[in-house]
Amino acid sequence: QLQLQESGPGLVKPSETLSLTCTVSGGSISSSTYYWGWIRQPPGEGLDWIASIYYSGNTYYNPSLKSRVTISVDTSKNHFSLKLSSVTAADTAVYYCARLPTMATIYIWGQGTLVTVSS
Amino acid sequence: QSALTQPASVSGSPGQSITISCTGTSSDVGGYNYVSWYQQHPGKAPKLMIYDVSKRPSGVSNRFSGSKSGNTASLTISGLQAEDEADYYCCSYAGSDTWVLFGGGTKLTVL
């Protein structure tokens, strides 16, 4: 059964770059026609889609974050990554990685990881 | 692009049915049959309940159903149970440049 696990620093300083990795287990990240994506949820707030990458490498970004976000896949390590630059306190959130059969269907979620932006 | 509009809260008694609405525009909800719904219990990751407007993933109770009329999608839960108490989010494909939108979420209380 496919599982996703987020990893990365839980604390990032303002103006620095947030970097997270999602490790895929129980299946190959390149074996099927799926999207892989990141969604975040600020404490006490709703869900916010950040970015997705198709198995072919095409990338898709939330227009409000596009200038600061990069999503990438490393098939050799069976993981995909998120980088969010110039972070502020508003970027404090639980970050989820996910597998998506279509852009708007988030079928498998990671457990989520809390990233706090603070000096 | 603004988030999709959901009621902040809904409530119902065990055994009753409730409906949660998700209103967008012709550029998102109304333009594509790619609306999904997620259930989230406190401290947990969201769970997919409905996709492609009205399809249920394997393992999801048939008490959950989805529909769409114009720019508004709806999630109906019949035969309410205590374990249905959770936050519910809608999500829609929104075409090129915007791509994906979420609703603000609805807190369901089972009285």
Interface residues (C-beta under 8 A of the other chain):
Chain A: G46 L47 D48 W49 S52 Y60 Y61 N62 P63 Y96 T102 M103 A104 T105 I106 Y107 W109 G110 Q111 G112
Chain B: Q1 A3 Y32 Y34 V35 S36 Y38 A45 P46 K47 L48 Y51 D52 P57 Y89 C91 S92 Y93 D97 T98 W99 V100 L101 F102 G103 G104 G105
